Amino acid sequence: MTEMAAPDESLGSFKLEDAHEQDAAQLAMILDLLAAKPAIQTLKAWAVEQLDPRPGETAADIGSGTGEDVADLAARVSPGGRAVGVEPSPGLRAEAARRVPGLDFVDGDALSLPFEDEAFNLIRCERVLQHLNEPSKAVAEMVRVLKPGGRIALIDTDWSTAILHPVDPEVYGRIVGIFFAEAANPYSGRTLRGLLAETGLTITGETAATWIEPQEGGREGFVAMLGQRAAAAGAITQTEADAFRTGITEAAGRGAFHLSVTMFAVSAIKGPAA
């Protein structure tokens, strides 16, 4: 499953098991588009505040993508610290090394981290768990490599919060059904607190931010392709797909289109809160 900004209906999967077959250039483009979203910028800043990186500490970004967040952590734990990015996509690791040379980007995934126990003072993981079939296993791995007193921040989307207007509710239900069927863990956002609490960590903060798509997103972006994808899968008819796209495009043209999705973030500490 991709985040809802991809204009290419043939993009394919973001799922972990497909990491070696993904188009890294398209993934990087999508990540760049998403990084510019105000809601995502808000949650990134909140996570850094909660993690409170300090000089000399060790930090890991699980699912590091194009590497900019690793670079930010590296700057904050200098001098004397170390920041590592963990990324299963070889293409994204190469892109990260090109964009921010000199940093550590290692091959690995959240389900089996290539580190010893208690290796890091802080861990961040952004919009990764939604692509995993075993998110609890991934969180347990992150906790395993976190030092006592270490801090962790998780950010993820809950796709059930997606609101789209205008669209026939019954048709939209069938379109969303296809979208959810392609997803590994579409309700990830609501589970973050529980996943951390169940490992014995102490929750230190939680917040949310809603991404509201601008009007041009109804004319040019992923939304315009949703109906065609659903028609290709047999969930709706071609007539319904055409009506869906026409309605969304017309609404965006007069400033009446709406798409919003809510993302959540939770932070925790390994041990009692300070």
WODA-V977515 format. One record per backbone hydrogen bond with DSSP energy under -0.5 kcal/mol. NH is the residue of the N-H (numbers start at 1). CO is the residue of the C=O. E is the energy in kcal/mol with one decimal. If there is no record, write none. Layout:
BEGIN
{{NH | CO | E} {NH | CO | E}}
END
This chain:
BEGIN
{{5 | 3 | -2.3} {6 | 3 | -1.1} {9 | 7 | -0.7} {11 | 8 | -1.6} {16 | 131 | -1.4} {18 | 15 | -1.7} {19 | 16 | -2.0} {21 | 18 | -1.8} {22 | 18 | -0.6} {22 | 19 | -0.7} {24 | 22 | -1.0} {27 | 23 | -2.4} {28 | 24 | -2.7} {29 | 25 | -1.9} {30 | 26 | -2.4} {31 | 27 | -2.7} {32 | 28 | -2.3} {33 | 29 | -2.2} {34 | 30 | -2.5} {35 | 31 | -2.3} {36 | 32 | -0.9} {36 | 33 | -0.6} {37 | 34 | -1.9} {41 | 37 | -2.3} {42 | 38 | -2.4} {43 | 39 | -2.0} {44 | 40 | -2.5} {45 | 41 | -2.3} {46 | 42 | -2.1} {47 | 43 | -2.4} {48 | 44 | -2.0} {49 | 45 | -2.1} {50 | 46 | -2.4} {51 | 47 | -2.7} {52 | 48 | -2.2} {56 | 77 | -3.0} {57 | 54 | -2.0} {59 | 82 | -2.7} {60 | 122 | -1.8} {61 | 84 | -2.6} {62 | 60 | -0.6} {62 | 124 | -2.7} {63 | 61 | -0.7} {63 | 86 | -2.8} {64 | 86 | -1.7} {67 | 64 | -2.4} {71 | 67 | -2.0} {72 | 68 | -1.9} {73 | 69 | -2.2} {74 | 70 | -2.9} {75 | 71 | -2.0} {76 | 72 | -1.6} {77 | 73 | -1.9} {78 | 74 | -0.5} {81 | 77 | -0.7} {82 | 57 | -2.1} {84 | 59 | -2.2} {85 | 104 | -2.7} {86 | 61 | -2.7} {87 | 85 | -0.5} {87 | 106 | -2.3} {90 | 88 | -0.7} {93 | 89 | -2.2} {94 | 90 | -2.0} {95 | 91 | -2.0} {96 | 92 | -2.7} {97 | 93 | -2.4} {98 | 94 | -1.7} {99 | 95 | -2.4} {100 | 96 | -2.9} {103 | 100 | -0.9} {104 | 83 | -0.8} {105 | 103 | -0.6} {106 | 85 | -3.0} {109 | 112 | -0.6} {112 | 109 | -1.5} {115 | 113 | -1.6} {118 | 144 | -2.4} {119 | 116 | -0.7} {119 | 145 | -0.8} {120 | 145 | -2.5} {121 | 58 | -1.8} {122 | 58 | -1.6} {123 | 151 | -2.0} {124 | 60 | -2.3} {125 | 153 | -1.9} {126 | 62 | -0.5} {127 | 125 | -0.5} {127 | 155 | -3.5} {131 | 128 | -2.2} {132 | 129 | -1.8} {138 | 134 | -1.5} {139 | 135 | -2.4} {140 | 136 | -2.2} {141 | 137 | -1.8} {142 | 138 | -2.1} {143 | 139 | -2.4} {144 | 140 | -2.0} {145 | 141 | -1.7} {146 | 143 | -1.0} {147 | 120 | -3.4} {149 | 270 | -3.4} {150 | 147 | -2.5} {151 | 121 | -2.4} {152 | 268 | -2.4} {153 | 123 | -2.1} {154 | 266 | -2.7} {155 | 125 | -2.5} {156 | 264 | -2.6} {158 | 262 | -1.7} {159 | 157 | -0.6} {159 | 186 | -2.8} {161 | 158 | -2.0} {162 | 159 | -1.4} {163 | 260 | -2.3} {165 | 258 | -2.3} {172 | 168 | -2.9} {173 | 169 | -2.1} {174 | 170 | -1.3} {175 | 171 | -2.2} {176 | 172 | -3.0} {177 | 173 | -1.7} {178 | 174 | -1.3} {179 | 175 | -1.9} {180 | 176 | -3.0} {181 | 177 | -1.8} {182 | 178 | -1.3} {183 | 180 | -1.0} {184 | 130 | -0.5} {185 | 130 | -2.0} {188 | 185 | -1.5} {189 | 157 | -1.9} {190 | 187 | -1.0} {191 | 187 | -0.6} {191 | 188 | -1.7} {192 | 188 | -0.6} {192 | 189 | -0.9} {195 | 191 | -2.6} {196 | 192 | -2.0} {197 | 193 | -2.8} {198 | 194 | -2.6} {199 | 195 | -0.5} {199 | 196 | -0.9} {200 | 197 | -1.7} {201 | 196 | -1.4} {202 | 269 | -2.5} {203 | 201 | -0.6} {204 | 267 | -2.4} {205 | 267 | -1.3} {207 | 265 | -2.5} {209 | 263 | -2.3} {211 | 209 | -0.5} {211 | 261 | -3.3} {212 | 210 | -0.6} {213 | 211 | -0.6} {213 | 259 | -2.7} {217 | 214 | -1.6} {218 | 215 | -1.5} {219 | 215 | -0.6} {219 | 216 | -0.7} {220 | 216 | -2.4} {221 | 217 | -1.0} {224 | 217 | -0.5} {224 | 221 | -0.8} {225 | 222 | -1.4} {226 | 222 | -0.8} {226 | 223 | -1.1} {227 | 223 | -0.6} {229 | 225 | -2.3} {230 | 226 | -2.4} {231 | 227 | -2.4} {232 | 228 | -2.4} {233 | 229 | -1.5} {234 | 231 | -1.3} {235 | 230 | -2.4} {236 | 230 | -0.8} {241 | 237 | -2.3} {242 | 238 | -2.6} {243 | 239 | -2.2} {244 | 240 | -2.3} {245 | 241 | -2.4} {246 | 242 | -2.5} {247 | 243 | -2.4} {248 | 244 | -2.3} {249 | 245 | -2.6} {250 | 246 | -2.6} {251 | 247 | -2.1} {252 | 248 | -2.4} {253 | 249 | -1.9} {254 | 250 | -1.1} {254 | 251 | -0.6} {255 | 252 | -1.2} {256 | 251 | -3.4} {257 | 251 | -0.6} {258 | 165 | -2.3} {260 | 163 | -1.7} {261 | 211 | -2.0} {263 | 209 | -2.9} {264 | 156 | -3.4} {265 | 207 | -2.4} {266 | 154 | -2.1} {267 | 205 | -2.7} {268 | 152 | -2.2} {269 | 202 | -2.3} {270 | 150 | -2.6} {271 | 269 | -1.3}}
END
